[in-house]
Amino acid sequence: MNQLSNAYASIRVKLILFIVIPIIFFFILGVFFTMSKISTSAEEQLSKNVIIQAKNYAEILGSEFNAIASLANVNAGILGNDVTLSEGLLSSVLKNTLLSKTQIHGVGIIFEKDSDEKSSIYFYKTSEEEVGSLGINESRKLKKEDWYFETKAANASTWSEPYFDESLGNNIKATVAVPFFLEDEFAGVSFIDIDLTQLQKHSGLETLTDNAFVITSKKGRFITHPNPALIMTKTLQDVSREGNDPGLVLLNKEVREGKSGQVRVEKLSTDIDEPYWVFYAPITSTGWGFATALPEREVFAFTRMQIQRAVFGISIILVLAIICVLIVSKSLTQPLKMLTDAVKQLADGDLSTSIKGITAKDEIGQLSRAFNHMTLQLRQHVDELKKQYAARDAVENELTIARSIQSTLIPSKFPAFPDYDEFDLHGINHAASHVAGDFFDFFLLDSCRLFIVIADVSGKGVGPALLMAVSRTHIRNLAAKGHSPAQILTELNQLLIQDRDQPMFVTVFVAEYNISSGDLCYANGGHVIPYLITRDGHVAQFGQPTGTIVGMLEDAEFGEETIKLKKDETIVLYTDGILEARLPEGEFFGERHFETLLSANAEMSLLELCDSTLATVKAYQANKLSDDVTVLALRKLN
C-alpha cells in the first residue's frame, strides 16, 4: 500500500497527471480551434477568390459591351459633328462598324425628323455573312422600338432588354443606343444590335471556367443558363419563388440591385439535391448580372484536406511530447524531491533554507548548488532592497512634498477672474518628473492691468524647481513696484547672477496687459516665440526675443514691444517641452505640428485648448514626457 502511495506521489506520476493530461486536453482544444480557423480562413479565401473570379468574368463581358457601345458613341459623335454627311459616306462608316466585330449583327442610325429620302439607315449581316440593308419603309419601323424612346427620354446611352430576333435564327439579341444632338437638340439615335450568343463565344468566357454560370438581364431574365429551357422564358425571381429557398431570394435581390457577393443555396434546382454556393457580380456597363455556382462539397474539399493535415501534424507532436515526458520522468530521483521541498520552504518565506547531502556533479547536483547560492544571494539582495526602499521612500516623500509646495505657487483656480468679462485666461503645467522647472503666473496690478508670466528653468528636478520659486517671487515683487516688463527682466537677470552658486538659467516671457485697450506690452528673455490666433482662426507667431536668456550674462540688456489684441483674438504662451517632444523614432513635434494643433482647436474654449495641447503632446511621446509641458492662453472677449 505504501509503495502504491509513493508511486502516485512520485514525480513521474505528477508529470503524467500535470503535463500529459493537460497536453491531451490542449491538443483537443487545439484541434477544434485549428479546424475552426482553417475552415473559416479557407472558406473566406475561397469565397474571396471566386467572387474576384466572378467579377473578372463580369468585367470581361462588360469590356465587350463597352467596346461595342463605344462604336455606337463614335457613330453618334460623327453625326453630332456633321449631320449633313452624304448617305454614301455614312453607309461606309456603318458597314465598317458592322464588320469590325463578329458579335455585331446590325448597325443603324435613326433620325428624329423624317424625310422622304432619309428616315433611318440600317445594315445587318445575313445568314450568309453578307451585308444587307432595310428599305426606307421598313427602316422607319425602327423608330417604334421601345429602346428608341427610352434613349430619347434618358438623353443618354441605354441597353435594351434582350429579345429574340427571327433574322438571327430566333437567337437572343440586344441593342445599345446612343443619342446624338444638333445645336443641343435631340436629333436621333445611333444604335448597334448584337448577337448575345456570338458575344458569349467570342468574349473567351467559356474557356475561363468549367463551372455552370448564368447571365441575367436588368429584369432578371436568363440570357444564358445551363438549362436552355430557362433562357428568355424564366427570370431569377421566378426561380427564387419556385424554389422557396432563402438563398435564392437573397440572390435575386442582390443581383437585381447590382451587388456582388456570395450566397448559400440549399436547393439550386429541382434536379439538384445538394447545397451550392453561388457567387455573383454585376456587369456594370449594361446593368445585367453574372453568377456562377460551386457545389458545397467542392467549396470545403480543400478545407477538409487542410484539417486532416493539421490534425495529423498535431497528433505527431502530441505523441512525441508524451514520450519525452515519460523518458524524463524515469531519470528523476530522490534529489529532485529534496530540491522540491527546499523550494517549497523558500516559497513559504524561509530564506535560510538550503539543500544538504547532494554531492553529485550531474545537472541535479549543479541545480542543488545553484539553489543554495541563489538563497544566499537572495538574502543579501532582500537586505539591500530593504535599505534602498527605505531611502527611496524618504526621497519620494520629500519630492511629493516639494511638488505639493510647488503646486501652490502655480495658479490652479479657473476661471481666475470671474468678475471680468473682458478677457478669458487659462493655463496648465505638467511636470516631466516630480517637480517642474516650468512655471506660469498671473495677477492683477490694478483693476485695469493684468500681469502674466511664463518661464522655463534649465534642467529638471529640485534645483530648477527652487530657481523657479525664486524667479516667481522676484518677478512678483518687481511688478508690484511698477517696473515695466523690460526693467523686470533686467533686474531679475542681476538678482539671479548675484544669488547663484552654480550656473543656472531661465527663459522668461513677461507681459503687462491693458484690459480695456487690449494692449499687451511684453519682454521676451530668450523664451520661445508665442502664437497669435486671430478671430478667423489664422495662427502665426508674433514678436521676437527682446533679450537673451535671463541669468546668463551680467551686462545683458532687455527691450520690450507692444501688440494690440482685437476682440476674440488669443495669444498662446508655451514652453519648449511642446516643440521638443519627439516620437520614439526621433521626429520632433516642432512648430508645424503645434501650429496645426492650434489651428484645429482655434474655436475651442481656452480650457479645452490647453487640455487638448497637453493630451496631444503626451500621446505623441507615448505618455512618456521628456520635458515639462506648460501652456498659458489669453483671449480678449470684449
C-alpha positions in Angstrom: 0.0 0.0 0.0 2.9 2.4 0.9 4.6 1.5 -2.3 1.5 2.3 -4.3 1.0 5.6 -2.5 4.7 6.5 -3.0 4.3 5.7 -6.7 1.3 8.0 -7.1 3.2 10.7 -5.2 6.3 10.4 -7.4 7.4 13.0 -9.9 6.7 10.6 -12.7 3.1 10.3 -11.8 2.9 14.1 -11.3 4.4 14.7 -14.7 1.9 12.3 -16.3 -1.0 13.9 -14.4 0.1 17.6 -14.8 1.8 17.6 -18.2 0.5 14.7 -20.3 -3.2 15.1 -19.4 -3.1 18.9 -20.0 -1.3 18.3 -23.3 -4.1 16.0 -24.3 -6.7 18.5 -23.2 -5.0 21.4 -25.1 -4.5 19.1 -28.0 -8.2 18.6 -28.3 -8.8 22.3 -27.9 -6.1 22.9 -30.5 -7.7 20.5 -32.9 -11.1 22.2 -32.6 -9.6 25.7 -32.8 -7.4 24.7 -35.8 -10.4 23.2 -37.5 -12.4 26.3 -36.9 -9.7 28.7 -38.0 -8.7 26.6 -41.1 -12.4 26.2 -42.0 -13.2 29.9 -41.6 -9.9 31.0 -43.4 -10.3 28.6 -46.2 -14.0 29.5 -46.7 -13.2 33.2 -46.7 -10.2 32.8 -49.0 -12.1 30.6 -51.5 -15.1 32.9 -51.4 -12.9 35.9 -52.0 -11.1 34.2 -54.9 -14.4 33.0 -56.5 -16.0 36.4 -56.0 -13.0 38.0 -57.6 -13.2 35.5 -60.4 -16.9 36.3 -60.9 -16.1 40.0 -61.0 -13.4 39.2 -63.6 -15.9 37.3 -65.8 -18.4 40.2 -65.4 -15.7 42.7 -66.3 -14.7 40.6 -69.4 -18.3 40.8 -70.6 -18.6 44.4 -69.6 -15.5 45.3 -71.6 -17.0 43.7 -74.6 -20.2 45.6 -74.1 -18.3 48.8 -73.5 -16.3 48.3 -76.7 -19.5 47.9 -78.7 -21.1 50.8 -77.0 -18.1 52.9 -77.8 -18.5 52.2 -81.5 -22.1 53.5 -81.3 -20.8 56.5 -79.5 -18.3 57.1 -82.3 -21.0 57.0 -84.9 -23.2 59.3 -82.8 -20.2 61.7 -82.4 -19.7 61.8 -86.2 -23.3 62.7 -86.7 -23.2 65.3 -83.9 -20.3 67.0 -85.6 -21.8 66.9 -89.2 -25.3 65.5 -89.8 -25.0 66.6 -93.5 -22.7 63.7 -94.3 -23.5 62.1 -97.6 -25.5 58.9 -97.4 -22.7 57.0 -99.2 -20.1 58.1 -96.6 -22.4 57.4 -93.7 -23.2 54.0 -95.1 -19.5 53.2 -95.4 -18.9 54.2 -91.7 -21.8 51.9 -90.6 -20.7 49.0 -92.7 -17.2 49.2 -91.3 -18.7 49.2 -87.8 -20.8 46.2 -88.7 -17.8 44.2 -89.9 -15.5 45.2 -87.1 -16.7 42.6 -84.6 -18.2 39.1 -85.1 -20.9 39.5 -82.5 -22.3 42.7 -84.1 -25.5 41.7 -86.0 -26.7 45.1 -87.1 -25.8 48.9 -87.2 -28.0 51.8 -87.8 -29.0 55.4 -87.5 -32.5 56.7 -86.7 -33.2 60.4 -87.4 -35.7 62.2 -85.3 -37.0 64.2 -88.2 -38.3 62.1 -91.1 -37.9 63.0 -94.8 -38.7 61.2 -98.0 -35.0 60.4 -98.6 -33.8 59.7 -95.1 -35.7 58.4 -92.0 -33.2 55.8 -90.9 -30.3 53.7 -92.1 -29.8 50.1 -91.1 -27.3 47.4 -92.2 -27.2 43.9 -90.9 -25.5 40.6 -91.5 -27.4 38.0 -93.5 -27.3 34.3 -92.7 -24.6 34.0 -95.4 -22.5 36.6 -93.5 -23.1 39.2 -96.2 -24.3 42.8 -95.6 -28.0 43.5 -96.1 -29.9 46.7 -95.6 -33.6 47.8 -95.0 -35.7 49.8 -97.3 -37.0 53.2 -96.3 -40.4 51.9 -95.3 -39.0 49.0 -93.3 -36.4 51.2 -91.6 -39.0 53.7 -90.5 -40.4 50.9 -88.2 -37.2 51.1 -86.2 -38.4 54.3 -84.6 -41.2 52.4 -82.9 -38.8 50.3 -80.9 -39.0 50.7 -77.1 -35.3 51.3 -76.8 -35.6 54.3 -79.1 -38.0 56.1 -76.8 -36.0 55.1 -73.7 -32.8 56.6 -75.2 -34.6 59.7 -76.3 -36.2 60.1 -72.8 -32.9 59.4 -71.0 -30.7 61.6 -73.3 -28.0 59.0 -72.6 -26.9 55.7 -74.0 -29.1 52.7 -73.0 -29.1 49.0 -73.4 -32.3 47.2 -74.3 -33.7 44.1 -72.6 -32.5 41.0 -74.6 -35.1 39.7 -77.1 -35.5 37.1 -79.7 -34.9 38.1 -83.4 -36.2 36.0 -86.3 -33.4 37.4 -88.6 -30.9 35.8 -86.2 -32.5 32.4 -86.4 -34.5 33.3 -83.3 -31.3 33.9 -81.4 -31.1 36.3 -78.5 -30.4 39.9 -79.4 -29.7 43.1 -77.5 -29.4 46.7 -78.7 -27.2 49.5 -77.4 -28.5 53.0 -78.4 -26.7 56.4 -78.2 -28.4 59.7 -78.8 -26.8 62.4 -80.9 -27.6 66.1 -80.9 -27.6 69.1 -83.2 -27.3 72.5 -81.6 -28.1 70.9 -78.2 -31.4 69.4 -79.5 -32.1 65.7 -79.8 -31.5 64.7 -83.4 -31.6 60.9 -83.4 -30.0 57.7 -82.2 -27.0 55.7 -83.3 -27.5 52.0 -82.4 -25.9 48.6 -82.7 -27.6 45.2 -82.5 -25.5 42.3 -81.0 -25.9 38.6 -81.2 -25.5 37.6 -77.5 -24.7 34.0 -78.5 -21.8 35.3 -80.6 -20.7 37.7 -77.9 -20.5 34.9 -75.3 -18.4 32.7 -77.7 -16.0 35.5 -78.7 -15.5 37.0 -75.3 -13.5 34.0 -74.2 -15.8 33.5 -71.2 -16.5 29.8 -72.0 -12.7 29.0 -71.7 -12.3 30.6 -68.3 -14.4 28.3 -66.2 -15.7 24.7 -66.1 -18.4 25.7 -63.7 -22.0 26.5 -64.6 -22.8 30.2 -65.0 -25.8 32.4 -65.8 -26.2 35.9 -67.2 -29.4 37.8 -66.3 -30.9 41.0 -67.7 -31.9 44.0 -65.8 -35.3 42.5 -65.2 -33.8 39.2 -64.1 -34.5 37.3 -67.3 -32.0 34.5 -68.0 -29.8 35.3 -71.1 -27.6 32.3 -70.6 -28.3 29.3 -68.3 -27.0 25.7 -68.1 -30.7 24.7 -68.7 -31.6 26.0 -72.2 -35.3 25.7 -71.3 -35.0 28.6 -68.9 -33.3 31.1 -71.3 -35.6 34.0 -72.0 -38.5 32.1 -70.5 -37.8 32.4 -66.8 -36.4 35.1 -64.5 -34.3 34.8 -61.4 -37.4 36.0 -59.5 -39.4 33.0 -60.9 -36.7 30.6 -59.9 -36.4 32.0 -56.4 -40.2 31.9 -56.0 -40.5 28.4 -57.2 -37.5 27.1 -55.2 -38.8 28.6 -52.0 -35.1 28.9 -50.8 -34.0 31.9 -48.7 -30.6 31.8 -50.5 -32.3 32.2 -53.9 -34.5 35.0 -52.6 -31.4 36.9 -51.4 -29.6 36.1 -54.7 -32.4 37.6 -56.7 -32.5 40.7 -54.5 -28.7 41.2 -54.6 -28.3 40.7 -58.4 -31.3 43.0 -59.2 -29.6 45.7 -57.0 -26.3 45.3 -58.9 -24.3 44.0 -56.0 -21.5 41.4 -55.8 -21.0 38.6 -53.2 -21.9 35.1 -52.3 -24.9 33.2 -51.1 -25.5 29.6 -50.0 -28.4 27.9 -51.8 -29.9 24.7 -50.2 -31.5 23.6 -53.4 -30.4 25.2 -56.7 -33.0 23.5 -58.8 -35.4 20.6 -58.6 -32.9 18.1 -60.2 -30.0 19.1 -57.8 -30.2 17.7 -54.3 -27.0 19.1 -52.8 -26.3 22.6 -51.5 -24.5 25.0 -53.8 -22.6 28.3 -53.2 -23.5 30.9 -55.8 -21.0 33.8 -56.5 -22.3 36.8 -58.4 -21.2 40.2 -59.7 -22.8 42.9 -61.9 -22.0 43.7 -65.5 -21.9 47.4 -64.9 -22.0 48.6 -68.5 -25.4 47.0 -69.2 -26.9 46.6 -65.7 -27.0 42.8 -66.2 -25.8 40.3 -63.7 -23.4 37.4 -63.8 -23.4 34.4 -61.5 -21.5 31.1 -61.2 -22.1 28.2 -58.8 -20.0 25.6 -57.0 -21.2 22.5 -55.1 -20.6 22.9 -51.3 -18.6 19.7 -51.3 -16.1 21.3 -53.7 -16.0 24.5 -51.6 -15.0 22.6 -48.5 -12.9 19.9 -50.1 -9.7 21.9 -49.6 -10.7 22.8 -46.1 -11.2 19.1 -45.1 -7.8 18.3 -46.5 -6.1 21.1 -44.6 -7.9 20.0 -41.4 -6.7 16.4 -41.9 -3.1 17.5 -42.3 -3.3 19.8 -39.3 -4.8 17.0 -37.1 -2.1 14.6 -38.3 0.7 17.0 -37.5 -0.6 17.9 -34.1 -1.1 14.2 -33.3 2.6 13.5 -34.1 3.6 16.4 -31.8 1.4 15.0 -29.0 2.8 11.5 -29.2 6.4 12.9 -29.2 5.6 15.1 -26.2 4.2 12.2 -24.2 7.2 10.0 -25.0 9.6 12.8 -23.9 7.7 13.3 -20.6 7.9 9.6 -19.8 11.6 9.4 -20.6 12.4 12.4 -18.5 10.2 11.3 -15.6 12.2 8.0 -15.3 15.5 9.8 -14.9 14.4 11.9 -12.0 15.3 10.6 -8.5 15.1 11.5 -4.9 17.4 14.6 -5.0 14.8 16.3 -7.1 12.3 15.6 -4.3 14.7 17.3 -1.8 15.0 20.2 -4.2 11.2 20.4 -4.4 10.9 20.5 -0.6 13.6 23.2 -0.4 11.8 25.3 -3.0 8.5 25.0 -1.1 10.3 26.2 2.1 11.7 29.1 0.1 8.3 29.9 -1.3 6.9 30.0 2.2 9.4 32.8 3.0 12.1 30.8 4.7 15.2 32.3 3.2 17.5 30.3 5.5 16.7 27.0 3.7 19.4 25.1 1.9 19.9 21.6 0.3 22.3 19.3 2.1 23.6 15.8 1.3 23.7 16.1 -2.5 27.2 15.8 -3.8 26.5 14.6 -7.3 28.1 16.5 -10.2 25.3 16.0 -12.7 22.6 18.5 -13.5 20.7 17.8 -10.3 23.8 18.4 -8.2 24.6 21.6 -10.1 21.0 22.7 -9.6 21.2 22.0 -5.9 24.4 24.0 -5.5 22.9 26.8 -7.6 19.8 26.8 -5.4 22.0 27.2 -2.3 23.9 30.0 -3.9 20.6 31.6 -5.0 19.2 31.6 -1.5 22.4 33.2 -0.2 22.3 35.9 -2.9 18.5 36.3 -2.3 19.0 37.0 1.4 21.7 39.6 0.6 19.5 41.1 -2.1 16.5 41.3 0.2 18.6 43.1 2.9 19.9 45.6 0.3 16.4 46.2 -1.1 15.1 46.9 2.3 17.7 49.7 2.7 17.1 51.0 -0.8 13.3 51.0 -0.4 13.6 52.9 2.9 15.9 55.5 1.3 13.7 55.8 -1.8 10.6 56.2 0.3 12.2 59.1 2.1 13.1 60.7 -1.2 9.7 60.0 -2.6 8.1 61.7 0.4 10.3 64.7 0.1 9.6 65.0 -3.7 5.9 64.7 -3.1 6.1 67.5 -0.5 8.2 69.6 -2.9 5.6 69.1 -5.8 2.8 69.9 -3.4 4.5 73.1 -2.3 5.4 74.0 -6.0 1.7 73.4 -7.0 0.7 76.1 -4.6 2.9 78.6 -6.4 1.3 78.0 -9.8 -2.3 79.2 -10.3 -4.8 76.4 -10.5 -8.1 78.0 -9.9 -10.1 78.7 -13.1 -11.8 80.9 -14.1 -9.2 83.0 -12.5 -11.1 86.3 -12.6 -14.8 85.5 -12.9 -15.8 89.2 -12.4 -14.0 90.2 -15.6 -15.9 89.6 -18.8 -13.3 91.5 -20.9 -10.9 88.5 -21.2 -10.5 84.8 -20.6 -7.4 83.2 -19.2 -6.3 79.6 -18.7 -3.1 77.8 -18.1 -1.8 74.3 -17.5 1.5 72.9 -16.1 2.6 69.3 -16.2 5.9 68.2 -14.8 8.1 65.5 -16.6 9.3 64.4 -13.1 8.1 65.0 -9.6 8.9 68.7 -9.7 8.9 71.1 -12.7 11.3 73.8 -13.8 8.5 75.4 -15.9 6.0 77.8 -14.4 3.4 80.4 -15.2 1.8 83.1 -13.1 -0.7 86.0 -13.5 -2.1 88.6 -11.2 -3.8 92.0 -11.3 -1.7 95.1 -10.9 -4.8 97.1 -10.6 -8.4 97.0 -11.9 -7.2 97.8 -15.5 -3.9 95.9 -15.7 -3.2 92.2 -15.8 0.4 90.9 -15.4 1.3 87.5 -16.9 4.5 85.5 -17.0 5.7 82.1 -18.3 9.2 80.7 -17.7 11.3 77.7 -18.3 14.3 77.0 -16.0 17.2 74.9 -17.5 17.2 71.3 -16.3 14.7 69.2 -14.4 14.3 68.3 -10.7 14.6 70.0 -7.4 17.3 72.6 -8.4 15.3 74.1 -11.3 12.2 74.0 -9.1 13.9 76.1 -6.4 15.1 78.6 -9.0 11.5 78.7 -10.4 10.2 79.6 -7.0 12.9 82.3 -6.5 12.2 83.8 -10.0 8.5 83.9 -9.4 9.0 85.8 -6.1 11.4 88.3 -7.7 9.0 88.9 -10.7 6.0 89.5 -8.4 8.0 91.9 -6.2 9.4 93.9 -9.2 6.0 94.0 -10.9 4.4 95.3 -7.7 6.9 98.1 -7.6 5.6 99.3 -11.0 8.5 98.2 -13.1 8.0 97.7 -16.8 8.5 94.3 -18.4 12.0 95.2 -19.7 13.0 96.6 -16.3 11.8 93.4 -14.6 13.9 91.2 -16.8 16.9 93.4 -16.4 16.7 93.4 -12.6 15.8 89.7 -12.5 18.9 89.0 -14.5 21.1 90.8 -12.0 19.4 89.1 -9.0 19.8 85.6 -10.3 23.5 86.2 -11.2 24.2 87.6 -7.7 22.4 84.8 -5.9 23.5 81.7 -7.8 26.1 79.2 -6.6 26.3 77.4 -10.0 25.3 78.4 -13.5 21.5 78.0 -14.0 19.4 79.9 -16.5 15.8 80.7 -17.2 13.9 81.8 -20.3 11.1 84.3 -19.3 8.2 86.0 -21.1 6.6 88.7 -19.0 3.8 91.0 -20.2 1.5 93.7 -18.9 -2.0 93.6 -20.5 -4.3 96.6 -20.5 -7.7 95.0 -20.0 -9.6 98.0 -21.6 -7.5 98.7 -24.7 -6.1 95.2 -25.4 -2.5 96.5 -25.5 0.0 93.8 -24.5 3.4 95.2 -23.5 5.9 92.4 -23.3 9.5 91.5 -22.9 10.9 88.1 -24.0 14.1 86.9 -22.4 15.2 84.1 -24.7 11.8 82.3 -24.5 10.1 80.5 -27.4 8.1 82.9 -29.6 4.4 82.9 -28.7 1.5 82.5 -31.1 -1.4 84.8 -32.0 -4.7 83.2 -33.1 -7.0 85.7 -34.9 -10.7 85.6 -34.8 -10.9 83.8 -38.2 -8.6 81.0 -36.9 -5.4 82.1 -38.5 -2.3 81.0 -36.5 1.1 82.8 -36.6 4.0 83.6 -34.3 4.4 87.2 -33.2 7.4 89.2 -31.9 11.0 88.1 -31.4 13.0 87.7 -28.2 13.8 91.2 -26.8 16.8 89.9 -24.9 19.0 86.9 -24.1 18.3 84.1 -21.6 17.9 85.5 -18.1 20.7 84.8 -15.6 23.4 84.1 -18.2 25.2 87.5 -18.9 25.8 90.0 -16.2 25.5 93.0 -18.6 22.6 91.7 -20.6 20.0 94.3 -21.8 16.4 93.7 -22.4 13.9 95.6 -24.5 10.1 95.5 -24.8 7.4 95.6 -27.5 3.7 96.1 -27.7 1.0 94.2 -29.5 -2.7 95.1 -29.6 -5.2 92.3 -29.2 -8.5 92.6 -31.0 -11.8 91.1 -29.9 -11.8 87.2 -30.0 -8.0 87.1 -30.6 -5.9 84.8 -28.5 -2.2 84.6 -27.5 -0.7 81.3 -26.6 2.4 81.2 -24.5 4.2 77.9 -24.0 7.5 76.2 -23.1 9.9 74.2 -25.3 8.6 71.0 -23.8 6.0 71.1 -26.6 8.3 71.7 -29.6 10.9 69.3 -28.4 8.6 66.4 -27.8 9.6 63.6 -30.0 8.4 60.2 -31.3 10.3 57.1 -30.3 11.7 57.2 -33.9 13.2 60.6 -33.2 10.9 63.1 -35.1 10.2 66.3 -33.1 6.7 67.6 -32.6 8.0 71.0 -33.7 6.3 74.2 -34.8 4.5 72.6 -37.7 2.6 70.1 -35.6 1.9 72.7 -32.9 0.5 75.3 -35.4 -1.7 72.6 -36.9 -3.0 71.7 -33.4 -3.7 75.4 -32.6 -5.5 75.9 -35.9 -7.7 72.8 -35.4 -8.6 73.9 -31.9 -8.9 77.7 -32.6 -12.6 77.8 -31.8 -12.3 75.8 -28.5 -12.5 77.4 -25.1 -9.1 78.1 -23.6 -9.6 75.3 -21.1 -10.2 72.8 -24.0 -7.3 74.3 -25.9 -4.8 73.8 -23.1 -6.1 70.3 -22.2 -6.0 69.2 -25.9 -2.5 70.5 -26.3 -1.3 68.5 -23.2 -3.1 65.4 -24.3 -1.7 65.6 -27.9 1.9 66.1 -26.7 1.6 63.3 -24.2 0.2 60.9 -26.8 2.9 62.0 -29.3 5.5 60.7 -26.8 3.6 57.6 -25.8 2.7 59.2 -22.4 6.4 59.5 -21.5 7.2 63.2 -21.2 10.8 64.1 -21.8 10.4 67.7 -20.6 7.9 69.8 -18.6 4.9 71.0 -20.6 3.3 74.4 -19.8 0.7 76.4 -21.7 -0.8 79.8 -20.9 -3.5 81.3 -23.1 -5.1 84.8 -23.0 -8.2 85.7 -25.1 -9.8 89.2 -25.5 -13.5 88.8 -25.2 -14.7 92.5 -25.3 
